[in-house]
């Protein structure tokens, strides 16, 4: 019996760092947007190149494993060298791969580091969008929780069927939607949301899903869609959660941000991990903020994911403040 099966994408991530870029800020009806610009027709020198594994499914699986949970990853890989690299990395992290293989290239991402250390990602989904429900090894899905990260195409239809499978087999669901899915609207996600126990997304995704508003208003709207616990992250402003009765707000620390890839995955997985350990939203938020802050101080989505003991040690030195109100 697994504690969590993480269902989602797997990619080979290539981090490309260069000084030859410009940051352009534009204003529109939704506020300020930063654009990363490169000169056309130029040959741009890359200062550093780093290869790691990524994707919402494997990022969270590794986070759960390092936190001490028994975890498996379910997703689709290709029959290429990149996919073999991903499998080796998962096994090294003590994650059981329930991988489906296909005759298509595996997922691949190029992450461009910007002047302000945010990131722009060029993502090739490949096999990640091609997971058929008929390919899923249902007899191996013995778990307390499913963690669904964002999947598109055939794979999203498989998520919907897995939500039904979870309901029939009394498996709880945590769901972390991306902007791709949030922009499709609540009706598109209803078959999963009404069966979801924990739903995590950022403020922009929440606004795409249920409309603009303050975080507390957004949390209430999301809660009415079905999720028992709704959580919204808001970058440097922190994060908030709602369980239908109380609002919980976590305030982050003032830290140096190096690169933000994988921060959302670290936050969501660590929230569920904290909930599994103590059934406390306050503790879950503290674990989520601590692990996400560790990730954004280094390059790579998995490099500085914390173990449970490491997270507790950091929390003792740098407590995360939580405000609770009705």
C-alpha positions in Angstrom: 0.0 0.0 0.0 1.4 3.4 -1.1 0.9 6.6 0.9 0.7 8.5 -2.4 0.7 7.7 -6.1 1.7 10.9 -8.0 0.1 11.0 -11.5 1.6 13.5 -13.9 4.2 14.5 -16.3 7.9 13.6 -16.5 10.5 15.6 -18.4 14.2 16.0 -19.0 14.9 19.7 -18.0 17.7 21.6 -19.6 18.6 24.9 -17.7 20.3 27.4 -20.0 21.8 30.5 -18.4 22.9 33.5 -20.4 23.5 37.2 -19.9 22.3 38.1 -23.4 18.7 38.8 -22.7 16.6 41.8 -21.8 13.6 42.2 -19.5 10.7 44.2 -21.0 7.8 45.3 -18.8 4.4 46.0 -20.4 1.1 47.1 -18.8 -2.3 45.8 -19.8 -5.8 45.5 -18.3 -4.6 42.7 -16.0 -1.6 44.6 -14.7 2.2 44.4 -15.4 3.7 41.6 -17.4 7.4 40.9 -17.7 8.7 39.6 -21.1 12.1 38.0 -21.6 13.6 39.2 -24.9 16.5 38.0 -27.1 17.9 39.7 -30.2 16.7 38.2 -33.4 19.3 36.6 -35.7 21.9 36.5 -33.0 24.0 33.5 -31.8 23.7 33.7 -28.1 26.4 32.1 -25.9 25.2 30.0 -23.0 27.2 30.4 -19.8 26.1 27.2 -18.1 24.0 24.2 -19.1 22.4 21.8 -16.5 20.4 18.7 -17.1 17.9 17.5 -14.5 14.6 15.7 -14.4 11.3 17.6 -14.0 7.6 17.5 -14.6 4.9 17.9 -12.1 4.4 14.1 -11.6 8.1 13.3 -10.9 8.8 16.5 -9.0 6.1 15.8 -6.5 6.9 12.0 -6.3 10.4 12.8 -5.3 9.2 15.4 -2.8 6.9 12.8 -1.1 9.7 10.2 -1.1 12.2 12.6 0.6 9.5 13.4 3.2 9.5 9.8 4.1 6.4 8.5 2.3 6.0 5.3 0.3 5.3 6.7 -3.2 4.9 5.6 -6.8 4.8 7.7 -10.0 2.2 7.0 -12.7 2.7 8.5 -16.1 3.9 7.9 -19.7 7.4 7.9 -21.1 8.9 7.4 -24.5 11.4 4.8 -25.7 14.2 7.3 -25.8 17.4 7.9 -23.8 15.8 10.8 -22.0 13.1 8.5 -20.6 15.7 6.1 -19.4 17.4 9.0 -17.6 14.1 9.8 -15.9 13.6 6.2 -14.7 17.0 5.9 -13.3 16.5 9.2 -11.4 13.2 8.0 -9.9 14.7 4.7 -8.8 17.6 6.5 -7.1 15.0 8.6 -5.2 13.2 5.5 -4.0 10.1 6.2 -6.1 8.4 3.1 -7.6 7.8 3.9 -11.4 4.4 2.6 -12.7 5.5 3.9 -16.1 3.7 3.3 -19.3 6.0 3.3 -22.4 5.0 4.6 -25.9 6.5 5.0 -29.3 6.9 8.7 -29.0 9.5 11.0 -27.5 9.4 11.7 -23.8 8.8 15.1 -22.3 11.5 17.7 -22.7 11.8 21.3 -21.4 14.3 24.1 -21.9 14.3 26.6 -19.0 15.6 30.0 -19.8 17.0 31.9 -16.8 15.9 35.6 -16.8 17.6 38.7 -15.4 15.3 38.7 -12.3 15.8 34.9 -11.8 12.3 33.9 -12.8 12.0 31.4 -15.6 10.6 31.0 -19.1 10.0 27.4 -20.0 9.9 25.9 -23.5 7.9 22.7 -22.9 7.5 19.7 -25.2 4.8 17.5 -23.7 5.4 14.4 -25.9 4.3 11.2 -24.3 3.0 13.0 -21.3 -0.2 13.9 -23.1 -0.7 10.4 -24.5 -1.6 8.3 -21.4 -4.7 6.1 -22.1 -6.8 4.7 -19.2 -6.6 1.3 -20.8 -2.8 1.4 -20.3 -3.0 2.1 -16.6 -2.0 -0.9 -14.3 -5.2 -0.6 -12.2 -4.3 -3.7 -10.0 -1.1 -1.8 -8.8 -3.0 1.3 -7.7 -3.1 0.4 -4.0 -2.8 3.8 -2.3 -4.3 6.1 0.3 -4.0 9.2 -1.9 -3.7 10.1 -5.6 -1.8 13.3 -6.3 -2.9 14.7 -9.7 -0.7 17.2 -11.4 -1.7 18.9 -14.7 -2.2 16.7 -17.7 -3.6 17.5 -21.1 -5.1 15.6 -24.1 -5.7 11.9 -23.6 -4.0 12.1 -20.3 -6.6 14.5 -18.9 -9.3 12.1 -19.9 -7.4 9.4 -18.0 -7.3 11.7 -14.9 -11.1 12.0 -15.0 -11.4 8.2 -15.1 -8.9 7.8 -12.3 -11.0 10.2 -10.2 -14.0 7.8 -10.7 -11.7 4.9 -9.8 -10.6 6.7 -6.7 -14.1 7.4 -5.6 -15.1 3.7 -6.0 -12.0 2.6 -4.1 -12.1 5.2 -1.3 -8.8 6.8 -2.4 -8.4 10.5 -1.6 -7.4 13.0 -4.3 -5.1 16.0 -4.2 -5.1 18.1 -7.4 -2.7 20.8 -8.6 -4.0 22.4 -11.7 -1.9 24.5 -14.1 -2.8 27.6 -16.1 -3.5 25.4 -19.1 -6.4 23.6 -17.2 -7.6 26.6 -15.1 -8.2 28.6 -18.3 -10.6 25.9 -19.5 -12.9 26.8 -16.6 -14.6 25.1 -13.7 -17.0 23.2 -15.9 -14.2 21.5 -17.7 -12.6 20.3 -14.4 -15.9 19.5 -12.6 -15.5 15.7 -12.8 -12.3 15.9 -10.9 -13.0 18.9 -8.6 -16.2 17.4 -7.1 -14.1 14.4 -6.0 -11.1 16.3 -4.8 -10.1 16.5 -1.1 -7.2 19.0 -1.6 -6.9 21.5 -4.4 -3.8 23.7 -4.8 -3.1 26.4 -7.4 -1.7 29.9 -7.6 -3.6 33.2 -7.6 -3.5 33.7 -11.4 -4.8 30.2 -12.0 -7.5 30.7 -9.4 -8.6 33.8 -11.2 -8.7 32.0 -14.5 -10.8 29.3 -12.9 -13.4 31.2 -11.0 -12.9 34.9 -11.9 -11.0 37.8 -10.4 -11.2 38.6 -6.7 -9.4 38.7 -3.4 -7.8 35.4 -2.2 -10.5 34.7 0.4 -13.3 35.2 -2.1 -11.5 32.9 -4.6 -11.0 30.3 -1.9 -14.8 30.3 -1.1 -15.7 30.0 -4.8 -13.3 27.0 -5.2 -14.6 25.4 -2.0 -18.1 25.5 -3.5 -16.8 23.5 -6.5 -16.1 20.5 -4.3 -12.6 20.5 -2.8 -12.7 20.1 1.0 -9.5 22.0 1.4 -8.5 24.8 -1.1 -5.1 26.4 -1.1 -3.9 29.4 -3.1 -0.3 30.6 -3.4 0.6 34.2 -4.2 4.3 34.4 -4.7 6.1 36.8 -2.3 2.8 37.5 -0.5 2.6 34.0 0.8 -0.3 31.5 0.7 -3.8 30.9 2.1 -6.0 27.9 2.7 -9.6 27.4 3.5 -11.3 24.3 4.9 -14.9 25.6 4.6 -14.8 27.0 8.2 -11.5 28.9 8.7 -9.0 30.8 6.6 -5.3 30.1 7.2 -2.6 32.5 5.9 1.1 31.8 5.8 3.7 34.6 5.5 6.9 33.7 3.7 10.5 34.8 4.7 12.5 37.5 2.9 14.9 35.3 1.0 17.1 35.5 -2.0 15.4 33.9 -5.0 17.7 32.1 -7.5 15.2 30.3 -9.7 11.6 29.3 -9.3 11.2 26.1 -11.3 9.5 23.4 -9.2 8.4 25.8 -6.4 4.7 25.1 -6.9 5.3 21.4 -7.0 7.3 21.5 -3.8 4.7 23.6 -2.1 1.7 21.4 -3.0 3.5 18.1 -2.3 4.8 19.3 1.1 1.3 20.6 2.0 -0.1 17.1 1.5 2.8 15.6 3.3 2.3 17.8 6.3 -1.4 17.0 6.3 -0.7 13.2 6.1 1.6 13.5 9.1 -0.4 15.6 11.5 -3.9 16.3 9.9 -3.2 20.0 10.6 -3.6 22.8 8.0 -1.3 25.0 10.0 1.5 22.4 10.0 0.9 21.6 6.3 1.3 25.3 5.4 4.5 25.5 7.4 6.0 22.4 5.6 4.8 23.7 2.2 6.4 27.2 2.6 9.6 25.7 4.1 10.2 23.3 1.2 9.2 25.8 -1.5 11.6 28.4 -0.1 14.4 25.8 -0.2 13.7 25.0 -3.8 13.7 28.7 -5.0 17.1 29.3 -3.5 18.8 26.9 -5.9 18.6 25.8 -9.5 16.5 22.8 -10.4 13.1 21.5 -9.3 14.5 18.6 -7.2 18.0 19.6 -6.2 17.1 21.1 -2.8 13.9 19.3 -1.9 14.1 18.7 1.8 13.7 15.5 3.9 11.3 15.6 6.7 14.0 16.0 9.3 15.7 18.8 7.3 12.3 20.6 7.1 11.7 20.4 10.8 15.2 21.6 11.5 14.8 24.7 9.3 11.3 25.3 10.7 12.8 25.4 14.2 15.4 28.0 13.2 13.0 30.0 10.9 9.4 29.6 12.0 6.6 30.2 9.4 4.0 32.5 10.8 0.3 31.4 10.3 -2.7 33.5 10.9 -6.1 31.8 11.4 -9.5 33.5 11.3 -13.1 32.5 10.6 
